Amino acid sequence: MMKKYKVIIENIEREVTIIKKKKKNISLQVKPSMEIILSIPMRVAYSYGLKLIEEKSIWIEEKLKNYSSISNNLGVYYLGELYSVKVEKSETPIKIVEQIMIFNDSKEVDLLLNEWYQQQIKRILEVYLEKYTKLMELYPKKIKIKPLKSAWGICYSSGTITFNLNLVKVPLNIIEYLVIHELGHLKHPNHSKEYWEYIGVYIENPKFSRKWLRKNGYKFI
């Protein structure tokens, strides 16, 4: 059972989805797509769910700000290139013409961009992962993509690898390096001499990518 509501959060009207499930716990999610989803047990009233959302409004707004990609008029990054932003009527939500990223809805720019970013980085990562998992014979148990504040990727001992959503903003060669970097941790969980020698088999001059990220990474993360 699912219902959608319009609520005011920090003086802005937002759409929230409340889903009733056969579960004991209540969970509130703010997704990178800017969706606000509250899951509640079947016995809990929708009105109580709306009250919880109101109580969590500050937390929700902070999450939305973290996912928001356009906070000024400087433009947006995609694969290492900076694009100016323009809004005009179009059949597609987002299209790129030369160095301009065109949106078809001025009110939903952040939502459209975050959804588009997720689609693009998922597609790019799938290509590199298909190539290098076979070459390296290393297969993660699970791949996740989400915003990270202080890392471009994390390889967990469980075999799960999480990639930063903001990877979509850096050049393709850096994304390729980071895929190899994280896959390499499935074999060598540290940054030992053996680790660097190992990933050096699959990518030329990994030090270049490391230096590039140290110098430029702050622009994108």
C-alpha positions as a printed NumPy array, in Angstrom:
array([[  0.   ,   0.   ,   0.   ],
       [  1.459,   3.32 ,  -1.073],
       [  0.365,   6.946,  -0.945],
       [  2.019,  10.139,  -2.167],
       [  1.736,  13.469,  -0.363],
       [  2.864,  17.048,  -0.872],
       [  4.578,  18.453,   2.227],
       [  6.435,  21.659,   3.026],
       [ 10.057,  21.096,   4.034],
       [ 12.144,  24.184,   4.789],
       [  9.62 ,  26.379,   2.916],
       [  9.768,  24.214,  -0.216],
       [  6.973,  21.898,  -1.374],
       [  8.248,  18.344,  -1.671],
       [  6.618,  15.09 ,  -2.727],
       [  6.913,  12.217,  -0.262],
       [  5.943,   8.579,  -0.651],
       [  4.648,   6.603,   2.311],
       [  4.621,   2.836,   1.869],
       [  2.959,   0.381,   4.217],
       [  4.806,  -2.915,   4.524],
       [  4.586,  -6.081,   6.552],
       [  7.45 ,  -5.09 ,   8.823],
       [  8.052,  -4.016,  12.406],
       [ 10.37 ,  -1.073,  11.884],
       [  9.962,   2.385,  10.395],
       [ 12.563,   3.559,   7.86 ],
       [ 13.037,   6.911,   6.152],
       [ 15.074,   7.246,   2.957],
       [ 16.205,  10.227,   0.926],
       [ 17.573,   8.885,  -2.346],
       [ 20.097,  10.506,  -4.705],
       [ 17.196,  10.841,  -7.145],
       [ 15.752,  13.294,  -4.55 ],
       [ 12.92 ,  10.882,  -3.677],
       [ 11.689,  10.921,  -0.074],
       [ 10.333,   7.517,   0.955],
       [  8.969,   6.508,   4.35 ],
       [  8.228,   2.824,   5.029],
       [  5.9  ,   2.073,   7.927],
       [  4.267,  -1.061,   9.393],
       [  0.755,  -1.894,   8.232],
       [ -0.748,  -0.967,  11.61 ],
       [  0.706,   2.581,  11.575],
       [ -1.523,   5.388,  10.252],
       [ -0.453,   7.517,   7.313],
       [ -1.069,  10.608,   9.449],
       [  1.559,   9.368,  11.906],
       [  3.956,   8.918,   9.012],
       [  3.405,  12.525,   7.936],
       [  4.109,  13.651,  11.476],
       [  7.406,  11.741,  11.447],
       [  8.398,  13.391,   8.173],
       [  7.659,  16.79 ,   9.692],
       [  9.833,  15.957,  12.713],
       [ 12.679,  14.853,  10.419],
       [ 12.388,  17.858,   8.077],
       [ 15.826,  19.289,   8.964],
       [ 17.528,  15.92 ,   8.411],
       [ 15.661,  15.48 ,   5.109],
       [ 16.689,  18.918,   3.875],
       [ 20.343,  18.256,   4.753],
       [ 20.229,  15.037,   2.731],
       [ 18.625,  16.809,  -0.218],
       [ 21.321,  19.494,  -0.123],
       [ 24.026,  16.801,  -0.183],
       [ 22.495,  15.362,  -3.34 ],
       [ 21.818,  18.732,  -4.923],
       [ 24.252,  19.294,  -7.761],
       [ 23.545,  22.854,  -8.778],
       [ 24.069,  25.451,  -6.065],
       [ 25.269,  28.291,  -8.277],
       [ 25.521,  29.362, -11.901],
       [ 29.01 ,  28.008, -12.535],
       [ 27.652,  24.98 , -14.357],
       [ 27.959,  21.231, -13.895],
       [ 30.708,  18.715, -14.515],
       [ 30.402,  15.603, -16.655],
       [ 33.387,  13.366, -17.461],
       [ 35.862,  16.099, -16.594],
       [ 34.222,  18.824, -18.669],
       [ 32.402,  21.846, -17.256],
       [ 29.05 ,  22.577, -18.925],
       [ 26.993,  25.713, -18.593],
       [ 23.326,  25.191, -17.757],
       [ 20.356,  26.22 , -19.862],
       [ 16.631,  25.525, -19.555],
       [ 14.459,  25.288, -22.641],
       [ 11.635,  23.163, -24.031],
       [ 12.919,  19.799, -25.19 ],
       [ 11.627,  16.276, -25.81 ],
       [ 14.365,  14.846, -23.581],
       [ 14.943,  15.735, -19.899],
       [ 18.637,  16.488, -20.513],
       [ 20.675,  16.939, -23.653],
       [ 24.16 ,  18.262, -24.355],
       [ 24.864,  20.691, -27.176],
       [ 28.536,  21.613, -27.416],
       [ 29.442,  22.889, -23.902],
       [ 25.865,  23.452, -22.787],
       [ 23.706,  21.055, -20.75 ],
       [ 20.073,  21.742, -21.55 ],
       [ 17.263,  20.865, -19.118],
       [ 13.594,  20.809, -20.06 ],
       [ 12.274,  21.726, -16.582],
       [ 13.588,  24.666, -14.542],
       [ 11.889,  23.44 , -11.351],
       [ 13.379,  19.941, -11.437],
       [ 16.975,  20.6  , -12.516],
       [ 18.579,  18.879,  -9.522],
       [ 16.236,  15.906,  -9.748],
       [ 16.809,  15.474, -13.471],
       [ 20.579,  15.831, -13.14 ],
       [ 20.911,  13.336, -10.298],
       [ 18.822,  10.746, -12.115],
       [ 20.843,  11.313, -15.292],
       [ 24.14 ,  11.127, -13.387],
       [ 23.137,   7.764, -11.924],
       [ 22.17 ,   6.383, -15.316],
       [ 25.422,   7.531, -16.906],
       [ 27.839,   6.321, -14.225],
       [ 26.056,   2.975, -13.982],
       [ 26.459,   2.483, -17.724],
       [ 30.134,   3.512, -17.688],
       [ 31.012,   1.353, -14.681],
       [ 29.305,  -1.676, -16.21 ],
       [ 31.563,  -1.426, -19.264],
       [ 34.781,  -1.173, -17.254],
       [ 33.725,  -3.813, -14.736],
       [ 32.862,  -6.287, -17.457],
       [ 36.308,  -5.77 , -18.981],
       [ 38.483,  -5.822, -15.869],
       [ 36.711,  -8.472, -13.795],
       [ 37.481, -10.882, -16.623],
       [ 41.053,  -9.688, -17.126],
       [ 41.875,  -9.691, -13.408],
       [ 39.686, -12.709, -12.623],
       [ 38.305, -10.843,  -9.647],
       [ 34.554, -10.676,  -9.118],
       [ 32.933,  -8.462,  -6.462],
       [ 29.889,  -9.901,  -4.736],
       [ 27.976,  -6.651,  -5.071],
       [ 28.409,  -3.205,  -6.649],
       [ 26.862,  -0.079,  -5.142],
       [ 26.806,   3.508,  -6.355],
       [ 26.086,   6.35 ,  -3.95 ],
       [ 27.441,   9.771,  -2.918],
       [ 30.502,   9.501,  -0.664],
       [ 31.995,  12.472,   1.147],
       [ 35.633,  11.433,   1.447],
       [ 36.317,   8.489,  -0.859],
       [ 36.017,   7.694,  -4.551],
       [ 35.476,   4.025,  -3.877],
       [ 35.454,   1.531,  -1.024],
       [ 36.174,  -2.197,  -1.224],
       [ 34.799,  -4.071,   1.773],
       [ 36.1  ,  -7.358,   3.129],
       [ 32.669,  -8.822,   2.319],
       [ 33.447,  -8.421,  -1.38 ],
       [ 31.13 ,  -5.445,  -1.909],
       [ 32.519,  -2.422,  -3.75 ],
       [ 30.895,   1.005,  -3.427],
       [ 31.672,   3.667,  -6.012],
       [ 31.117,   7.379,  -5.485],
       [ 28.273,   8.784,  -7.597],
       [ 30.485,  11.817,  -8.278],
       [ 32.773,   9.654, -10.403],
       [ 30.517,  10.682, -13.271],
       [ 32.128,  14.13 , -13.054],
       [ 35.751,  13.029, -13.611],
       [ 37.428,  12.005, -16.909],
       [ 36.947,   8.478, -18.24 ],
       [ 40.591,   7.495, -17.721],
       [ 40.264,   8.334, -14.021],
       [ 37.078,   6.26 , -13.731],
       [ 38.896,   3.371, -15.402],
       [ 41.781,   3.703, -12.927],
       [ 39.416,   3.707,  -9.946],
       [ 37.655,   0.563, -11.168],
       [ 41.026,  -1.225, -11.368],
       [ 42.047,   0.303,  -8.026],
       [ 39.026,  -1.071,  -6.159],
       [ 39.061,  -4.453,  -7.891],
       [ 42.716,  -4.778,  -6.915],
       [ 41.704,  -4.574,  -3.266],
       [ 39.793,  -7.829,  -3.626],
       [ 43.234,  -9.455,  -3.944],
       [ 45.332,  -7.058,  -1.857],
       [ 43.247,  -5.283,   0.828],
       [ 45.983,  -2.725,   1.556],
       [ 48.223,  -0.345,  -0.4  ],
       [ 51.32 ,  -2.482,  -0.167],
       [ 54.125,  -2.606,  -2.727],
       [ 52.587,  -5.839,  -4.019],
       [ 49.244,  -4.101,  -4.494],
       [ 50.689,  -1.307,  -6.66 ],
       [ 52.711,  -3.779,  -8.674],
       [ 49.584,  -5.837,  -9.204],
       [ 47.32 ,  -3.056, -10.497],
       [ 50.246,  -1.694, -12.538],
       [ 49.859,  -4.758, -14.732],
       [ 46.424,  -3.548, -15.819],
       [ 46.862,   0.211, -16.031],
       [ 49.831,   2.217, -17.183],
       [ 51.273,   4.691, -14.677],
       [ 48.705,   4.534, -11.837],
       [ 50.706,   7.281, -10.075],
       [ 49.473,   9.76 , -12.691],
       [ 45.835,   9.091, -11.743],
       [ 46.632,   9.296,  -8.033],
       [ 48.309,  12.671,  -8.499],
       [ 45.466,  13.916, -10.687],
       [ 42.914,  13.043,  -7.995],
       [ 44.974,  14.677,  -5.245],
       [ 45.25 ,  17.846,  -7.32 ],
       [ 41.762,  18.03 ,  -8.815],
       [ 39.498,  15.747,  -6.797],
       [ 38.177,  18.513,  -4.526],
       [ 36.323,  20.04 ,  -7.496],
       [ 34.125,  17.009,  -7.942],
       [ 33.562,  15.245,  -4.611]])
